Amino acid sequence: MRTKYLSMLAAGLLTTTVPAWCATAGAAGTPAMAYNPFAHPSALQFEMPPFDRIHDGDYLPAFEAGMAEQLREIAAIAADPHPATFENTIVALERSGQLLTRVRLTFSNLNDCNSDPRMEKIDAEMSPRLAAHRDAIHLNAALWARIDRLYHERASLNLDPDSAQLLLRYHAIFVRAGARLQPPQQVRLRELNKRIASLTTRFRQNVLKATQDGAVAVDSVAELDGLSGEQVGAAAAAAAARGLQGRWLITLQNTTNQPVLANLNNRALRERIYRASSGRATSGAADNTVVIAQIVKLRAERAALLGYDSHAAYQLEDESAGTPAAARDMIGQVAPAALARARTEAADLQKLIDTQAVAAGSAPFALQPWDWFYYSQQVRKARYDFDQAKVAPYFELEHVLRDGVFYAAHELYGLTFQERHDLPVYNPTVRVFEVFDADGKPLALFLADYFARDNKQGGAWESTYVNQSGLLHHKTVVANHLNIDKPQQGQPVLLTFDEVTTMFHEFGHALHDMLSDVRYPLLAGTQVPNDFVEYPSQYNEMWAREPVVVAHYARHFKTGELMPAALLERVIAAQRFNEGYATTEYLEAALLDLAWHQVTVPTAPAAAQVLAFEQAALKASGLDYPPVPPRYHSPYFSHIFSPDDNDYSAGYYAYLWSEVLARDTGQWFHAHGGLTRANGEYLRSHVLSRGRTAEPQMLFRAFYGGPPEIGPLLEYRGLTGTAGD
């Protein structure tokens, strides 16, 4: 997942920072900002934030000063007595808001991965104020008149392709933000934006609290039978961190089903963990059903105000898909095969349950969601001779990172990585690497934040602290975040293959930002539609299972021995197992997302109807299959009810759309010789370095030589042929 700040970047709110000589004196000159670390660009390499100097008390003064500074800059652009030109209007917008950029990027990133109660209060206060600030820019009539005039005169401006694209993007963004609305409509739009910002911030905070509170405490280690020593140790460490001495704590990940269920022999505990996960944020102080009802109704009203049938229609107009119908059509091409495979997988699991019940002389039971991972692990072990306990020692974190993730990037793009111990971090477990290009020149800084914490949101994502820009002479400062359970002191960090794949996925986002070579910040790196932003990351996953790469990083953490070839073959073969489940749970969530965002104001459900709406939507999707719940239930579906800076609303289908492109790219690589510098440079020059200097469909066609094809995706996920293939 890529944390995005596109809507703010479009307004100049989140352009990258400027060199010290460009900083305005006014902000730093105020008493509140005299010693504020955001007052000037960081003196650290690539303007990496000085984490050791940043305190919670620095944020609000910096936000205040940054908003005031940018409004002065916007007023100067709008009131410029000279006729509008590309330089004095569009480029000036790209340069505006530097102080606000610094504080907003740093605060948003740390609030996601290293939050505290004071930051949550700041977030709640600033979300509606930042929404109002964006509106003050987008709805500035004089500024809009200048942009609109340039847009209509664009044929005579003799702009280079990147500049022409930038003008088109700014015009589209301002139109979509309501610049053409009449003043009374703009008044209502401002109010809607502020309320939505407050509600989505509340939703995010509720999910964090509900996930923390939903952790399951265990009194006896005997209940953890089936878990590895490392897993038991991690549960003990998690309990100790909360003062629960002599107990064990199973913390929740962001998804409905929990990976720990694959190994727990205690069925009652499995059910308890599953219900704690699936019931999150449905009652009490962190109840999100009321929040959801308000968000979807307000989003529907805003879409109608802007002239769209639904929020989904509004969102997807600016995505590669274009329309909700196109997104549903893509899902429809995969759904039948996914559900059929899931039913076949379930039949195999039920057969195993029945067989074991007869052997034990106990009554059989129907397969339930909390049973799926447990019995599928057994089927996978029997079918592929796949034993996670035997595989895990070969997936030690350091080997995976250096000899897998970094190795593939070196072979493809010539990148090298040097760990830096002299740069400050916000948590002792965070690591910093300097990235060098093939010519030896410094390219970026990469922060690796891989371990779970109570004050860190769930899941995995990539974010940037500084975005690449030729205009502002900036290189990227980028971070990857995972939620791997930190073992006890002295124990190795052994990963599942899913965690290995996630490391490659998030690093694909990082590469998209690090390899960006674009002049304008708005068009750089991952500032692309959601259904294209996941393309480079999902493509990069292929190297996690590519034999030549796996053979390089899969080393036993004690002996250094390479994973035996036969075991490697079983690992790769086993990855196709359970794809019916994985694909179906994802598609259920994607269709649920579209259902929520195709409601209108009259059809929006009340809070008491939210859970019933979800059930009806899943049933209508044709994918409602009780043993396979959606990857996220609505009350903790953070992708789609998050603030604008991380908004996948009506866009969760993006992972599937992007994966079609990714698997086509994988097929292209195999057809052209695989892991080679020539192939890497070709992808880099056609896609990874281009940002949104051209529309995504054009970039992909130029690389691939034609339109995307769905066949490689179905083959990659093992959704062709029979379940036993």
ABEGO torsion letter per residue (X at the ends): XBBBAAAAAAAGAABBBBBAAABBAAAAABAAAAABAAABBBABBGGBBBAAABBAAAAAAAAAAAAAAAAAAAAAAAABABBBBAAAAAAAAAABGAAAAAAAAAAAAAAAAABBAAAAAAAAAAAAAAAAAAAAAAABAAAAAAAAAAAAAAAAAGBBAAAAAAAAAAAAAAAAAGAABBAAAAAAAAAAAAAAAAAAAAAAAAAAAAAAAABBBBABAAAABGBBAAAAAAAAAAAAAAGBBGBBBBBBBABABBAAAAABABAAAAAAAAAAAAABGABEAABAAAAAAAAAAAAAAAAAAAGBABAAAAAAAABAAGBAAAAAAAAAAAAAAAAAAAAAAAAAAAAAAAAAAAAAGBBBBBBBAAAAAAAAAAAAAAAAGBBAAAAAAABBAAAAAAAAAAAAAAAAAGBBBBBBAABBBABAABBBBBBBBAAGBBABBBBBBABBBAABBBEBBBBBABBBBAAAGBBBBBBBBBBBBBBBBGBBBBBBAAAAAAAAAAAAAAAAAAABBBABAAABEABBBAAAAAAAAAAAAAAAABAAAAAAABBBAAAGBBBBAAAAAAAAAAAABGAAAAAAAAAAAAAAAAAAAABBAAABBBAAAAAAAAAAAAAAAGABBAABBBABBAAABAAAABBAAABABGAAAAAAAAAAAAAAAAAAAAAAGEBBAAAAAAAAAAAAAAEAABBAAAAAAAAAGEBBBAAAAAAAAGABEBAAX
